[in-house]
């Protein structure tokens, strides 16, 4: 999808995608026994209502999407001062279904009266009583909801929403291909910048320039550019350290485009690597490739985990694998289920399906290596009927693979 519509080729049908998402949400509501959903989280609002969030660096409940089993319509709530603009631009919703969100009172207490607009939306969509799924909130906001819905049962709605988002529609995969192409372009610029004397923050500045020239909505998270000793233990941001000859440069970047995220990580070397750096990189690359190969329909999360374990077996560097994940889901959220743990740790039960999209992200951090010993490789992988498709395609460092 380009910034200017084309009359000579097929574009992604966003209107169809919105309808598919709402239908999927209704399907999952029935499976989870929910009569309504009240979703505050940014990604869920995007999924249910097509609402582009006003992102904030702190936790702030200031938008909502309301869905009930009694109606095919969605009502969304936006920041009060943003309402006129959203009513003008969100053409797929009746004007009266884009409403002002009671931000301050929602956060500060006030009981049921504080969030009467949410109750009115539920009523307008045919809800009378039953089980209402809520995704996130502050203590005050959740108490307000319970007071508002007295006589109904307020339950965790995340299982339902995560299940709805887990398998991507073809339109979503295509949007993620486009987003991934921008990430590849940014990696190309970032790697081209690597030379002695450039600072971590300067490399990230060039990445951000590429992202926002291509219409990025927001970076994927606190993007990482770290070099040399900052790679192990890993510095999880871009600081002011200069790159030196022989340094590893670790770049984990990503952003949201057209409502979906993509990301990738490459670790490269400035100049020539030493043997220990090559050994760490080679192991991370082996784990990366084995995990990707295991992403075929019908395989379980445990199967994927075992593929990583086989790549790590008998390698003394395997004990330096980062504890968090070796893969995680990605889509309207930058990190979403499934989360696949490294070998030796429990991992949630799930089955790989056509439409599963994950970021494969093995990370090995070895301290004490001259020039740094932290390596991460990451790619976004979409599972098709025939197996895995790499959506991010930027090449790996041949000097570190040699």
HELIX and SHEET records of a PDB file:
HELIX    1   1 UNK A   14  UNK A   32  1                                  19    
HELIX    2   2 UNK A   42  UNK A   49  1                                   8    
HELIX    3   3 UNK A   80  UNK A   82  5                                   3    
HELIX    4   4 UNK A   83  UNK A   89  1                                   7    
HELIX    5   5 UNK A   95  UNK A   97  5                                   3    
HELIX    6   6 UNK A  103  UNK A  108  1                                   6    
HELIX    7   7 UNK A  112  UNK A  115  5                                   4    
HELIX    8   8 UNK A  116  UNK A  124  1                                   9    
HELIX    9   9 UNK A  139  UNK A  148  1                                  10    
HELIX   10  10 UNK A  158  UNK A  166  1                                   9    
HELIX   11  11 UNK A  170  UNK A  193  1                                  24    
HELIX   12  12 UNK A  200  UNK A  213  1                                  14    
HELIX   13  13 UNK A  228  UNK A  230  5                                   3    
HELIX   14  14 UNK A  275  UNK A  293  1                                  19    
HELIX   15  15 UNK A  301  UNK A  312  1                                  12    
HELIX   16  16 UNK A  316  UNK A  320  5                                   5    
HELIX   17  17 UNK A  398  UNK A  401  1                                   4    
SHEET    1   A 6 UNK A  98  UNK A 100  0                                        
SHEET    2   A 6 UNK A  75  UNK A  78  1                                        
SHEET    3   A 6 UNK A  64  UNK A  68 -1                                        
SHEET    4   A 6 UNK A  36  UNK A  39 -1                                        
SHEET    5   A 6 UNK A 131  UNK A 134  1                                        
SHEET    6   A 6 UNK A 153  UNK A 156  1                                        
SHEET    1   B 3 UNK A 218  UNK A 219  0                                        
SHEET    2   B 3 UNK A 248  UNK A 257 -1                                        
SHEET    3   B 3 UNK A 224  UNK A 227 -1                                        
SHEET    1   C 3 UNK A 218  UNK A 219  0                                        
SHEET    2   C 3 UNK A 248  UNK A 257 -1                                        
SHEET    3   C 3 UNK A 260  UNK A 269 -1                                        
SHEET    1   D 5 UNK A 336  UNK A 340  0                                        
SHEET    2   D 5 UNK A 327  UNK A 329 -1                                        
SHEET    3   D 5 UNK A 357  UNK A 360 -1                                        
SHEET    4   D 5 UNK A 379  UNK A 384 -1                                        
SHEET    5   D 5 UNK A 387  UNK A 390 -1                                        
SHEET    1   E 2 UNK A 363  UNK A 365  0                                        
SHEET    2   E 2 UNK A 374  UNK A 376 -1                                        
END                                                                             
